[in-house]
Structures are given as C-alpha cells and as structure tokens.
Amino acid sequence: MKFLVIQTAFIGDVVLATPLVEKLIRFYPGAHIDFLLRKGNEKLLAGHPHIRRVWVWDKKTAKYRGLLKMCRQLRDERYDEVFNCQRFAAAGLLTAFSGAQRTTGFRKNPFSFLFNRRVPHLFGTRERPVHEVERNLALIEHLTDTSFEMPRLYPSPADFARVRAFGGEGGRYVCIAPTSVWFTKQYPAHKWVELIALLPADYTIYILGGPEDSGACATIVAASGRQNIQNVAGQLSFLESAALMQGAAMNYVNDSAPMHLASAVNAPVTAVFCSTVPIFGFTPLSKQSRIIETQVPLSCRPCGLHGRSCCPKGHFACAETITGYQFQLPD
C-alpha cells in the first residue's frame, strides 16, 4: 500500500497529523507512507522511521505555480490513498488532482465534492470534547479502527546530545515557551515574569522559541532578574526543542505549537489557554498535563477559533485574570 498524508498548515497541525502515520504503519506494516507539508516545517519529520518521503510545498514563493507542479509530481507517484487533514481550498486541490485511487478529506473542504470519501469535521461538547487527533484519525477509520493514537516525533541521539550541552541534568529544569503566532493566545510577558518568580530557585529555566521570538524572550529573561535562566530561542531545532522538553520537570506553554511538541514526546506540560478554549480540541495529550485558564466568566471568550492580533475588547481579561498561583510548580 502507498499512502500520502497532507497537512500544509502550521507546526502544531503537522504534529497532530502524525497519529495517522503511526496508526497506518501499525495496520499496514509494509506500507509506504509519505507526508506533504509547507516549507519550513520539514525538519519536524527529519529521521522519522515510518515516513518514506516528505514533500515540501513552498506556499510563499510562486504558490500556485508550485501547486500545479506538486500536483504533477503526486500523480506520478500513483498513491493508493491520499488523506487530507485540512479544510482549505489549496490542499483540497492537491488531494482531488493527486491521481490517487482513493481520496479522503473533510466534508468542509470546498473541493470535497471531488473526494471519494468525505468525513465530517466535528466539534464536541464541554462534557465530551473531540480532539483534533480524533478528527484526523476519522480520515483513516475505514482502513483501521476507532482506537486512539498519540502524536509522535522522533528526536535523534544527536538531538538529545545537543540539548545535554545546556546543562540542567536530572530533570532539575523547566522550559517556558512564552510566545505564539497569535497575540490573544499568548500569555503576557509580565505574567510569565510573575510565574518565573514563583519557580524554585534551584531550577534552571530555559526560554524556548523560534528565531523570531528571541527578542521577546530576551525581554522576559531581563525582567525576571534571575541568574539561572537562559534564552535559547532560535538556537534549537524543532526536534532539539522536543528533546529538551522531554527531560524537563515541567514545560509551561501557550495554546500553540510547543504544547503539541510536548505531547509528541510525552513531556510534562502545563498549557495556558487565553482567548481560545479547550472545547476546540487542541488540548495537551501528555500523561502529565494540565490546562490553566481564567476562572472569571467572560462573555467575550472565546473570541475566535484561532487567535487574534489584539484583544477585540481592549482589556485582554482572559489572560490578565490568570494568576501564577494557578500553576502547578515543581517541588
């Protein structure tokens, strides 16, 4: 069997699509499984033992010319089945014109009428939320079963060796990933400083992020006044970050990609939800995980499925009313 998984959205979305790979290889041990993602995310799947090939689509440079070229390349592969984890048009076109024997995607995709199999994209209730992983796994239910599968990434021995050089051995460190692409998903810098002041003095703290986050992370480090704190934003790859998080006593994150990196290596995680809510289905999956959110009833929360560039009301109460004392701290 020859399968293709398509997920060309953000980092966390790619991580939450990896359960399809894990489950397909469990049911079809000899299958060839490929993955298509956007340029910039390919290092997430570096060295993945179950993925034969990673297709990279550059969505920023000559997006539609690249889309047509990618369609031609996929047709040459003659996939048995393509699974589209997205609800957006471009990925729908890639799926529909992939030349695969069968195509499966979400019914909400504008090109789903061209798919062989259309799956509802469901949200649950507060009592029974539906996780994004469950939604994705529904795409392969007809080939497998209804069991759950965890997301998984594979940091290499070199990734673990790289992060050992930072010190903090034996789990006597915590990681904080304080930023997000979206402002309203981002716990404010001064609130992170408050949390840092509560952490045990003998723990080293690593501040994580991408190169674009280095300045914001440096501001938090400087404001904390703490000695044993390091800004490593932009210094680690995705898999190196995951390796560092796996050994931490706790990882403090927003509702953003680092939360899903933690889930993919079963690292302990405390996730802060500001404008978004757990019912959307993007909660942490690690065995040791906790969600922090405001205890104040706010009629304006959630203000959208994703984040926003600013608080529509101007008060950002969904973040400002969360206190450091709600967090579970290492002993």
C-alpha positions as CSV (number, residue, x, y, z in Angstrom):
1,M,0.0,0.0,0.0
2,K,1.1,3.5,-0.7
3,F,-0.3,6.4,1.3
4,L,0.0,10.2,1.4
5,V,-0.9,12.4,4.3
6,I,-1.4,16.1,3.5
7,Q,-1.1,18.8,6.2
8,T,0.3,22.1,5.0
9,A,-0.8,24.3,7.9
10,F,1.3,25.3,11.0
11,I,3.8,23.4,13.1
12,G,1.2,22.1,15.6
13,D,-1.1,21.0,12.9
14,V,1.7,18.8,11.4
15,V,2.4,17.3,14.8
16,L,-1.3,16.5,15.3
17,A,-1.4,14.7,11.9
18,T,1.4,12.3,12.8
19,P,-1.0,9.8,14.5
20,L,-2.2,8.9,11.0
21,V,1.3,7.7,10.2
22,E,1.6,5.8,13.5
23,K,-1.7,4.0,13.0
24,L,-1.3,3.3,9.3
25,I,2.1,1.6,9.9
26,R,0.5,-0.4,12.7
27,F,-2.2,-1.7,10.5
28,Y,-0.1,-1.9,7.3
29,P,3.5,-2.6,8.4
30,G,4.9,-2.8,4.9
31,A,3.2,0.4,3.6
32,H,5.0,3.3,2.0
33,I,3.8,6.5,3.8
34,D,4.7,9.9,2.5
35,F,3.8,13.3,4.1
36,L,3.2,16.7,2.4
37,L,3.7,19.9,4.4
38,R,4.6,23.5,3.9
39,K,8.2,24.7,3.5
40,G,9.7,25.5,6.9
41,N,8.1,22.6,8.7
42,E,10.0,19.7,7.1
43,K,12.6,19.4,9.9
44,L,9.8,18.3,12.2
45,L,9.8,14.9,10.4
46,A,13.5,14.6,10.0
47,G,14.6,11.0,10.6
48,H,11.0,9.8,11.0
49,P,11.2,6.0,10.9
50,H,7.8,5.4,9.3
51,I,7.8,8.2,6.6
52,R,9.4,7.3,3.3
53,R,9.4,10.8,1.8
54,V,8.5,14.3,2.9
55,W,7.1,16.5,0.1
56,V,7.7,20.2,0.7
57,W,5.4,22.8,-0.8
58,D,6.6,26.4,-0.8
59,K,3.4,28.4,-0.1
60,K,5.1,31.8,-0.1
61,T,7.1,31.8,-3.3
62,A,5.1,31.1,-6.6
63,K,2.4,29.5,-4.5
64,Y,0.1,28.4,-7.4
65,R,2.8,27.6,-9.9
66,G,4.2,25.3,-7.1
67,L,0.8,23.9,-6.5
68,L,0.5,22.8,-10.1
69,K,4.0,21.3,-10.1
70,M,3.2,19.4,-6.9
71,C,0.0,18.0,-8.4
72,R,2.0,16.6,-11.4
73,Q,4.6,15.1,-9.1
74,L,2.0,13.5,-6.9
75,R,0.2,12.0,-9.9
76,D,3.5,10.3,-10.9
77,E,3.6,8.5,-7.5
78,R,0.2,6.7,-8.1
79,Y,-0.8,6.6,-4.4
80,D,-3.4,4.1,-3.3
81,E,-5.0,6.7,-1.0
82,V,-4.4,10.3,0.0
83,F,-5.6,11.7,3.3
84,N,-6.2,15.5,3.5
85,C,-6.1,16.8,7.1
86,Q,-7.1,20.3,6.0
87,R,-10.4,22.1,5.2
88,F,-8.9,24.7,2.9
89,A,-9.0,25.0,-0.9
90,A,-5.4,24.6,-1.9
91,A,-4.9,21.3,0.0
92,G,-8.3,20.2,-1.4
93,L,-7.0,20.8,-5.0
94,L,-3.8,18.8,-4.2
95,T,-6.0,16.0,-2.9
96,A,-8.5,16.0,-5.7
97,F,-5.9,16.1,-8.5
98,S,-3.3,13.8,-6.9
99,G,-4.2,10.9,-9.2
100,A,-4.7,8.6,-6.2
101,Q,-7.0,5.6,-6.4
102,R,-9.0,7.0,-3.5
103,T,-9.0,10.4,-1.8
104,T,-10.3,11.2,1.7
105,G,-10.8,14.5,3.4
106,F,-13.1,16.7,5.5
107,R,-16.6,17.5,4.2
108,K,-16.0,21.2,4.9
109,N,-13.2,21.4,2.3
110,P,-14.6,23.4,-0.6
111,F,-13.3,20.7,-3.0
112,S,-14.6,17.8,-1.0
113,F,-17.2,17.1,-3.7
114,L,-14.2,15.7,-5.7
115,F,-13.1,13.4,-3.0
116,N,-14.0,9.7,-2.9
117,R,-14.7,9.8,0.8
118,R,-15.9,12.8,2.9
119,V,-15.6,12.9,6.7
120,P,-17.5,15.3,9.0
121,H,-15.2,17.7,10.9
122,L,-16.9,17.6,14.3
123,F,-16.6,19.7,17.5
124,G,-17.7,18.1,20.7
125,T,-19.3,19.5,23.9
126,R,-17.8,20.7,27.1
127,E,-18.6,17.2,28.6
128,R,-17.2,15.3,25.6
129,P,-14.8,17.4,23.6
130,V,-13.5,16.0,20.3
131,H,-9.7,16.3,20.0
132,E,-8.1,17.3,16.7
133,V,-6.3,14.0,16.7
134,E,-9.7,12.2,16.8
135,R,-10.9,14.3,13.9
136,N,-7.8,13.4,11.9
137,L,-8.0,9.7,12.8
138,A,-11.5,9.6,11.4
139,L,-9.9,10.0,8.0
140,I,-8.5,6.5,8.2
141,E,-11.1,4.8,10.2
142,H,-12.4,2.9,7.2
143,L,-8.9,1.3,6.9
144,T,-8.2,0.8,10.6
145,D,-10.5,1.0,13.6
146,T,-11.8,3.6,16.1
147,S,-8.9,3.4,18.6
148,F,-6.9,6.5,19.6
149,E,-3.2,7.0,18.6
150,M,-0.8,9.5,20.1
151,P,1.1,12.1,18.0
152,R,4.8,11.2,17.9
153,L,8.1,12.9,16.9
154,Y,11.5,11.2,16.8
155,P,14.4,13.3,18.2
156,S,17.6,11.7,17.3
157,P,20.5,10.8,19.6
158,A,22.3,13.8,18.2
159,D,19.3,16.0,19.2
160,F,19.5,14.7,22.8
161,A,23.2,15.2,22.8
162,R,22.8,18.8,21.7
163,V,20.5,19.7,24.5
164,R,22.6,17.9,27.1
165,A,25.2,20.6,26.5
166,F,22.8,23.2,28.0
167,G,23.1,21.5,31.4
168,G,20.1,21.2,33.8
169,E,20.6,17.4,34.1
170,G,18.4,15.1,36.0
171,G,15.1,17.0,35.4
172,R,16.1,19.9,37.5
173,Y,15.0,22.4,34.9
174,V,11.8,23.7,33.4
175,C,11.1,25.1,30.0
176,I,8.9,28.1,29.1
177,A,7.6,28.8,25.6
178,P,6.1,32.2,26.1
179,T,5.2,33.3,22.6
180,S,2.6,32.5,19.9
181,V,1.8,33.5,16.4
182,W,-1.4,35.0,17.7
183,F,-1.4,37.8,20.3
184,T,-4.5,36.6,22.1
185,K,-3.1,33.1,22.5
186,Q,0.0,34.5,24.2
187,Y,0.1,34.8,28.0
188,P,1.5,38.3,28.5
189,A,5.2,38.8,29.2
190,H,4.7,40.4,32.6
191,K,2.6,37.4,33.6
192,W,5.4,35.0,32.7
193,V,7.7,37.1,34.8
194,E,5.3,36.6,37.7
195,L,5.4,32.8,37.2
196,I,9.2,32.7,37.0
197,A,9.4,34.4,40.4
198,L,7.4,31.5,41.9
199,L,9.6,28.7,40.5
200,P,12.0,27.0,42.8
201,A,15.3,28.8,42.9
202,D,17.4,25.7,42.3
203,Y,15.8,25.0,38.9
204,T,17.3,26.2,35.7
205,I,14.8,27.8,33.3
206,Y,15.1,27.6,29.5
207,I,13.0,30.1,27.5
208,L,12.1,28.5,24.1
209,G,11.0,29.9,20.8
210,G,12.0,30.4,17.2
211,P,14.5,33.0,15.8
212,E,11.6,35.5,15.5
213,D,10.9,35.1,19.2
214,S,14.4,35.8,20.5
215,G,13.8,39.5,21.3
216,A,10.5,38.9,23.2
217,C,12.2,36.0,25.1
218,A,15.2,38.2,26.0
219,T,12.8,40.8,27.4
220,I,11.3,38.2,29.8
221,V,14.7,37.0,30.8
222,A,15.9,40.5,31.6
223,A,12.7,41.4,33.5
224,S,12.9,38.2,35.6
225,G,16.2,39.3,37.2
226,R,17.0,35.6,37.6
227,Q,20.5,34.1,37.3
228,N,19.8,30.5,36.3
229,I,17.7,31.3,33.2
230,Q,18.7,31.0,29.6
231,N,17.1,32.4,26.4
232,V,17.6,29.6,23.8
233,A,15.1,31.0,21.3
234,G,16.4,30.4,17.8
235,Q,19.2,28.2,19.0
236,L,17.3,24.8,18.8
237,S,15.6,22.9,16.0
238,F,12.1,21.6,16.4
239,L,13.3,18.2,17.4
240,E,16.0,19.6,19.7
241,S,13.4,21.6,21.5
242,A,11.2,18.5,21.8
243,A,14.2,16.6,23.3
244,L,14.9,19.4,25.8
245,M,11.2,19.4,26.8
246,Q,11.1,15.7,27.3
247,G,13.7,15.9,30.1
248,A,12.1,18.9,31.9
249,A,10.3,18.7,35.2
250,M,7.6,20.8,33.6
251,N,7.0,22.7,30.4
252,Y,4.9,25.9,30.5
253,V,3.4,26.8,27.2
254,N,0.5,28.6,25.4
255,D,-2.2,27.0,23.3
256,S,0.4,26.8,20.5
257,A,2.9,24.6,18.8
258,P,5.2,23.9,21.8
259,M,2.2,22.3,23.6
260,H,2.0,19.8,20.7
261,L,5.7,19.2,20.7
262,A,5.4,18.2,24.3
263,S,2.5,15.8,23.6
264,A,4.6,14.2,20.8
265,V,7.3,13.2,23.2
266,N,5.0,12.7,26.2
267,A,6.7,15.5,28.1
268,P,5.0,17.0,31.2
269,V,3.2,20.2,30.2
270,T,1.1,23.0,31.6
271,A,-0.8,24.8,28.9
272,V,-2.2,28.3,29.3
273,F,-5.4,29.0,27.3
274,C,-6.2,32.7,27.0
275,S,-8.7,33.6,24.3
276,T,-9.2,30.1,23.0
277,V,-10.9,27.3,24.9
278,P,-10.2,23.5,25.4
279,I,-13.5,22.6,23.7
280,F,-11.9,23.4,20.3
281,G,-10.0,20.2,20.6
282,F,-6.4,21.3,20.8
283,T,-5.5,20.3,24.3
284,P,-2.3,18.7,25.6
285,L,-2.1,14.9,25.4
286,S,0.9,14.1,27.6
287,K,0.2,11.7,30.5
288,Q,1.2,14.5,32.9
289,S,-0.6,17.6,31.6
290,R,-2.7,20.4,33.0
291,I,-4.7,23.3,31.5
292,I,-4.7,26.8,33.0
293,E,-7.4,29.2,32.1
294,T,-9.2,32.1,33.7
295,Q,-11.7,31.4,36.4
296,V,-13.6,34.6,35.6
297,P,-16.7,34.1,33.4
298,L,-16.2,36.2,30.3
299,S,-18.9,36.7,27.7
300,C,-16.3,37.5,25.1
301,R,-14.4,34.3,25.5
302,P,-13.7,32.6,23.1
303,C,-13.4,35.5,20.6
304,G,-12.5,33.1,17.7
305,L,-11.4,29.6,16.7
306,H,-7.8,30.7,16.3
307,G,-6.1,33.7,17.9
308,R,-6.4,37.4,17.1
309,S,-3.8,40.1,16.6
310,C,-5.2,42.1,19.5
311,C,-8.0,41.8,22.1
312,P,-11.2,43.0,20.5
313,K,-12.4,44.4,23.8
314,G,-9.1,46.0,24.7
315,H,-8.8,44.5,28.2
316,F,-7.4,41.1,27.4
317,A,-9.1,39.8,30.6
318,C,-8.9,36.2,29.5
319,A,-5.1,36.4,30.1
320,E,-4.8,39.1,32.7
321,T,-7.1,37.3,35.2
322,I,-5.0,34.2,35.2
323,T,-2.6,34.2,38.2
324,G,0.7,32.5,38.8
325,Y,-0.8,30.7,41.7
326,Q,-3.0,28.6,39.4
327,F,0.1,26.9,38.1
328,Q,1.5,23.6,39.4
329,L,5.1,24.2,40.3
330,P,7.9,21.6,40.6
331,D,8.8,20.6,44.2
